[in-house]
Amino acid sequence: MTVETNASNSGPPPVVPSDQTVIERLREENAQLRRELQDLRGSVRDTAVSSSWKEQMAAGIGYSDGRSDTSAKGAWHILKQLSGIAKERVQTGKIRNSTVFPYLPTASSDQQKLEADFIRWGYCVVKDAMSPKQVQDQIDRLTEQAAAERKLNKSIMTSGGQRAQLVNNLVLKGQIFRDTVEFKESAAQGGPLVDALLTKVMGEGFGLGCAHGSIVHEGGGLQDLHIDQGGIPHPYPPFPFGSLIIWCFTDFNLENGATYVVPGSHRTADGKSIFDENANLLEFIDGEPGLVAICAPPGSCILTDTRVLHGGGQRTAPGTRYAMRCHYNRHFIRALHEHSTANLHVPDDVYKLLSDRIKHMMGISVNNLKPIGELDNAD
């Protein structure tokens, strides 16, 4: 209740207004507020509805490239300007190790630093994500599977001259791989940290796009630069749709065929994507730090933003580079990778071994041959 007072400390006592006076005053205040609200509504209607919406409706449905059937190819259209750049930079020796630039991400177990690296540069490196024994167990199973596929003439060779092999869909090819995919400490001692980082990147309930082994011998491994969400139409929101992670089983550096990346090519400081029709990607390649090879020790894990420019690196040193690559995406997006169709062809004996989480990641958690609803198979 409002109380009317006298400004003098020695004056008469305060006078309490009557209930009717208070009611009248509140009515006047409410009426004034209604008038102000009406004025605001009229202003919004005039500027946003009658003008802007009419213009948009008159313009009709539009796409960034003018055609609905090609709008999803926007990023790939922009990426054409980088065709062959990786090969040219390898031949001219213009790719440097990431360690040349002390400000770029290095292997760390500090989650705050890892998050900061991911935001600023589009990738981070988790230190000691696997123990030496866990790494060796991964290599042993991967090479065994790769040899079996070559023997059966079912191998996927990704470089000429048998210089690189892809071992696809590892979820179906060993418990050690399944445990890694869902970040169990028995397979990857730093799995919980990687899991926590991915959850921050994409939110809970993220899905699995692919999980495959990468074996690169001397002379193999070179890929064109690309982004991992190029199939999604523009404009991009200020966050990635997924993350590609790389479990490094051997030393990653330029000579060993480490993944190439253009640090900071994923977003501006305010979160906006750099990929639009006017993007000049060559400026990022020719600037500093430009195109670098991610340096990471054996047992580490690289997490990347799906908007960052990257590509497979060419191994120039003798020997072999081993790794496991897993692509994860937000829960509302189906798998983006072409190999993910294998998720739909899980043998019954393997399906029984899959955990509930992996089934969810693969999008087969509701796999049920019996119809749901009023009808039964007998109907």
C-alpha positions in Angstrom: 0.0 0.0 0.0 1.3 3.5 -0.9 1.8 5.8 2.1 1.8 9.6 1.8 4.4 11.1 4.1 5.5 14.6 5.1 9.1 15.6 4.2 9.7 17.2 7.6 10.8 14.9 10.4 8.9 17.2 12.9 5.7 17.5 10.9 2.4 15.7 11.3 2.3 11.9 11.1 1.8 10.2 7.7 -1.6 10.1 6.2 -2.7 6.7 4.9 -4.8 7.1 1.8 -8.2 5.4 1.5 -8.7 2.1 -0.3 -10.6 3.9 -3.0 -7.8 6.3 -3.6 -5.3 3.5 -4.0 -7.7 1.7 -6.4 -8.1 4.7 -8.6 -4.4 5.3 -8.8 -3.7 1.7 -9.8 -6.4 1.9 -12.5 -4.7 5.0 -13.9 -1.3 3.2 -13.9 -2.8 0.2 -15.7 -4.5 2.3 -18.3 -1.2 4.1 -19.0 0.6 0.8 -19.3 -2.0 -0.6 -21.7 -1.7 2.5 -23.9 2.1 2.1 -24.0 1.8 -1.6 -24.8 -0.6 -0.9 -27.6 1.7 1.7 -29.1 4.6 -0.8 -29.1 2.4 -3.5 -30.7 1.4 -1.1 -33.4 5.0 -0.2 -34.1 6.0 -3.8 -34.5 3.1 -4.5 -36.8 3.8 -1.6 -39.0 7.5 -2.3 -39.5 7.8 -6.1 -39.4 4.5 -7.5 -40.5 2.9 -5.2 -43.0 6.1 -4.4 -44.8 8.8 -7.1 -44.3 6.5 -10.1 -44.4 4.6 -8.8 -47.5 8.0 -8.4 -49.3 9.1 -11.9 -48.3 5.8 -13.4 -49.4 5.9 -11.7 -52.7 9.4 -12.9 -53.3 8.4 -16.5 -52.9 10.5 -19.5 -51.9 14.2 -18.8 -52.5 17.5 -20.6 -52.1 21.1 -19.4 -51.9 21.9 -20.8 -55.3 18.4 -20.3 -56.8 17.5 -24.0 -57.1 16.2 -26.3 -54.4 17.7 -29.5 -55.8 21.2 -28.1 -55.6 21.0 -25.9 -52.4 22.5 -28.6 -50.3 25.7 -28.5 -52.4 26.5 -24.9 -51.4 29.6 -25.8 -49.3 30.9 -28.2 -52.0 30.5 -25.4 -54.6 32.7 -23.1 -52.5 35.2 -25.8 -51.8 35.9 -26.3 -55.5 38.3 -23.4 -55.2 40.6 -25.6 -53.1 40.7 -28.6 -55.5 44.2 -29.9 -55.8 45.6 -27.3 -53.3 46.7 -30.0 -50.8 48.7 -31.9 -53.5 50.3 -28.6 -54.7 51.3 -27.6 -51.2 52.8 -31.0 -50.5 54.9 -30.8 -53.7 56.1 -27.3 -53.0 56.8 -28.0 -49.3 54.4 -25.3 -48.0 52.8 -27.4 -45.3 54.3 -27.0 -41.9 54.0 -28.9 -38.6 51.5 -27.4 -36.2 54.4 -27.2 -33.6 56.0 -24.4 -35.7 53.3 -22.2 -34.2 53.4 -22.2 -30.4 49.9 -20.8 -30.1 48.2 -23.7 -31.9 46.7 -26.6 -29.9 49.0 -29.2 -28.2 48.2 -32.4 -26.4 46.5 -31.6 -23.0 44.4 -33.2 -20.3 43.0 -29.9 -19.1 39.4 -29.7 -20.2 39.2 -25.9 -20.0 42.2 -25.6 -22.3 40.8 -28.3 -24.7 37.5 -26.4 -24.9 39.3 -23.1 -25.6 41.4 -24.7 -28.3 38.3 -26.2 -29.9 36.5 -22.9 -30.0 39.4 -20.8 -31.2 41.1 -23.2 -33.7 38.4 -25.8 -34.6 40.2 -28.7 -33.0 41.9 -29.9 -29.8 44.2 -32.8 -28.9 43.5 -34.9 -25.8 46.7 -36.2 -24.2 47.1 -39.8 -23.1 43.6 -40.8 -24.3 44.9 -44.3 -24.6 47.6 -46.1 -22.7 50.5 -47.7 -24.6 48.9 -51.2 -24.1 45.5 -50.0 -25.3 47.1 -48.5 -28.4 48.9 -51.8 -29.2 45.7 -53.8 -28.6 44.0 -51.5 -31.2 46.8 -51.9 -33.7 46.9 -55.7 -33.3 43.1 -56.0 -33.9 43.1 -53.5 -36.8 46.0 -55.1 -38.7 44.4 -58.5 -38.2 41.1 -57.4 -39.6 42.8 -55.5 -42.5 44.8 -58.6 -43.4 41.7 -60.8 -43.4 39.9 -58.4 -45.7 42.8 -58.3 -48.2 42.9 -62.1 -48.2 39.2 -62.2 -49.0 39.6 -59.6 -51.7 37.2 -57.3 -49.7 39.7 -54.6 -48.8 39.1 -50.9 -49.5 42.3 -49.4 -50.8 42.2 -45.6 -50.7 45.5 -44.8 -52.4 47.1 -46.3 -55.5 49.7 -49.0 -55.2 48.2 -50.5 -52.1 49.6 -47.5 -50.1 46.5 -47.0 -47.8 43.7 -49.1 -46.6 40.3 -48.2 -45.0 38.9 -50.8 -42.6 35.2 -49.8 -42.6 32.5 -50.1 -39.9 34.7 -51.2 -37.0 31.6 -51.4 -34.7 30.9 -54.8 -36.3 34.5 -56.0 -36.2 35.6 -56.2 -32.6 34.6 -55.5 -29.0 37.7 -53.3 -28.6 36.3 -51.0 -31.3 32.8 -51.0 -29.9 34.2 -50.1 -26.4 36.2 -47.2 -27.9 33.2 -45.9 -29.8 31.3 -45.5 -26.6 34.4 -44.2 -24.6 34.8 -47.1 -22.1 37.9 -46.8 -20.0 38.7 -50.4 -20.7 39.5 -49.5 -24.3 40.5 -45.8 -23.9 41.6 -44.5 -20.5 40.7 -41.0 -21.5 37.4 -42.0 -23.0 35.3 -40.2 -20.3 37.0 -36.9 -21.0 36.5 -37.3 -24.8 32.9 -38.2 -24.1 32.4 -35.0 -22.0 34.0 -32.8 -24.7 31.8 -34.3 -27.4 28.7 -33.8 -25.2 29.6 -30.1 -24.9 30.1 -29.8 -28.6 26.8 -31.5 -29.7 24.6 -32.0 -26.6 23.5 -35.3 -25.1 22.3 -38.2 -27.2 24.6 -37.6 -30.2 24.8 -40.3 -33.0 27.5 -42.2 -34.8 28.2 -41.4 -38.4 31.0 -43.8 -39.0 33.9 -45.6 -37.2 36.7 -46.9 -39.4 40.3 -47.8 -39.2 43.0 -45.9 -41.3 46.2 -47.6 -42.4 48.6 -45.4 -44.4 51.9 -46.5 -45.8 54.7 -44.4 -47.3 53.3 -42.4 -50.2 49.6 -42.8 -49.3 46.9 -40.9 -47.5 46.6 -37.6 -49.5 43.1 -36.1 -49.5 41.6 -32.9 -50.9 40.6 -30.3 -48.3 37.0 -30.4 -47.2 34.6 -29.8 -44.3 32.6 -32.6 -42.7 29.2 -31.0 -42.9 29.4 -29.9 -46.5 26.2 -31.8 -47.4 24.1 -29.5 -45.2 22.6 -26.4 -46.9 23.5 -22.9 -45.9 23.4 -20.7 -43.9 25.1 -22.6 -41.1 24.1 -21.8 -37.5 26.8 -20.6 -35.0 27.7 -24.2 -33.9 28.9 -27.4 -35.6 26.6 -30.2 -36.6 29.1 -32.8 -35.5 32.7 -33.7 -34.7 35.2 -36.0 -36.3 37.6 -37.5 -33.8 40.8 -39.3 -34.6 42.4 -41.8 -32.2 46.1 -41.7 -33.0 47.8 -45.1 -32.7 51.1 -43.9 -34.0 52.9 -40.5 -34.0 51.2 -37.8 -36.0 53.4 -35.2 -37.8 54.0 -33.9 -41.3 56.3 -36.7 -42.4 54.2 -39.4 -40.9 51.0 -38.3 -42.8 49.2 -36.4 -40.1 45.8 -34.9 -40.9 46.1 -31.5 -42.5 44.0 -28.6 -41.1 43.5 -24.9 -41.6 43.3 -23.7 -37.9 40.5 -21.2 -37.3 38.8 -21.8 -40.7 35.6 -22.9 -39.0 34.2 -19.6 -37.6 34.6 -16.0 -36.9 35.1 -14.6 -33.3 31.4 -14.0 -33.0 30.5 -17.6 -34.0 29.5 -17.1 -37.6 30.6 -19.6 -40.2 33.1 -18.4 -42.9 31.3 -20.5 -45.5 29.2 -18.4 -47.8 29.0 -17.5 -51.5 31.6 -14.8 -51.0 34.1 -16.8 -49.0 37.7 -16.7 -50.3 39.1 -19.8 -48.8 42.6 -19.3 -50.4 43.1 -16.4 -48.0 42.9 -18.9 -45.1 45.3 -21.2 -46.9 47.8 -18.5 -47.7 47.6 -16.7 -44.3 49.1 -17.6 -41.0 49.2 -20.3 -39.8 47.7 -21.5 -43.1 47.7 -25.2 -43.8 49.4 -27.3 -41.1 49.8 -30.9 -40.2 48.4 -31.7 -36.7 51.2 -33.0 -34.4 50.0 -35.5 -31.8 51.7 -38.3 -29.9 50.6 -41.9 -30.0 47.7 -42.5 -27.7 46.3 -39.0 -28.1 42.8 -38.2 -29.6 42.1 -35.3 -31.9 38.6 -33.7 -31.9 37.6 -31.5 -34.8 34.7 -29.1 -35.5 32.9 -30.3 -38.6 33.2 -26.8 -40.1 37.0 -26.7 -40.1 39.0 -27.2 -43.3 41.0 -30.4 -43.2 42.1 -33.4 -45.2 44.1 -36.6 -45.0 47.9 -36.0 -45.0 50.3 -37.8 -47.2 52.9 -40.0 -45.5 56.4 -39.3 -46.9 58.4 -41.3 -44.2 59.0 -45.0 -44.4 56.7 -47.2 -42.3 52.9 -47.1 -41.5 50.5 -44.7 -39.7 47.6 -46.3 -37.9 44.5 -44.5 -36.6 40.8 -44.9 -36.0 38.4 -42.2 -37.2 34.9 -41.8 -35.7 32.3 -39.2 -36.9 29.6 -38.2 -34.5 26.6 -35.9 -35.2 23.9 -34.1 -33.2 21.0 -36.3 -32.2 18.5 -34.8 -34.7 20.8 -35.4 -37.7 21.0 -38.7 -39.5 24.5 -40.0 -40.2 26.3 -37.9 -42.8 28.9 -40.4 -43.9 28.4 -42.7 -46.8 29.7 -45.7 -44.8 26.9 -45.2 -42.2 24.5 -47.2 -44.4 26.3 -50.2 -42.9 24.5 -49.4 -39.7 21.4 -50.9 -41.3 23.0 -54.3 -42.0 24.0 -55.7 -38.6 24.2 -59.5 -38.4 22.0 -60.9 -35.7 24.9 -62.4 -33.7 26.6 -59.0 -33.6 23.4 -57.1 -32.8 23.1 -59.1 -29.6 26.5 -57.8 -28.5 25.7 -54.1 -29.1 25.1 -52.0 -26.0 22.0 -49.8 -25.7 24.1 -46.7 -26.2 25.7 -48.0 -29.4 22.4 -49.0 -30.8 21.2 -45.5 -30.1 24.3 -44.0 -31.7 23.7 -46.1 -34.8 20.0 -45.3 -35.0 18.9 -48.8 -34.6 17.7 -48.7 -31.0 14.0 -49.0 -32.1 14.7 -51.8 -34.6 11.6 -54.0 -34.2 10.1 -56.2 -36.9 6.7 -56.2 -35.1 4.5 -53.3 -36.0 3.6 -50.9 -33.3 -0.1 -49.9 -32.8 -3.4 -51.6 -33.4 -2.3 -54.1 -36.0 -0.3 -57.3 -35.3 1.6 -59.5 -37.8 -1.4 -61.8 -37.9 -3.5 -58.9 -39.1 
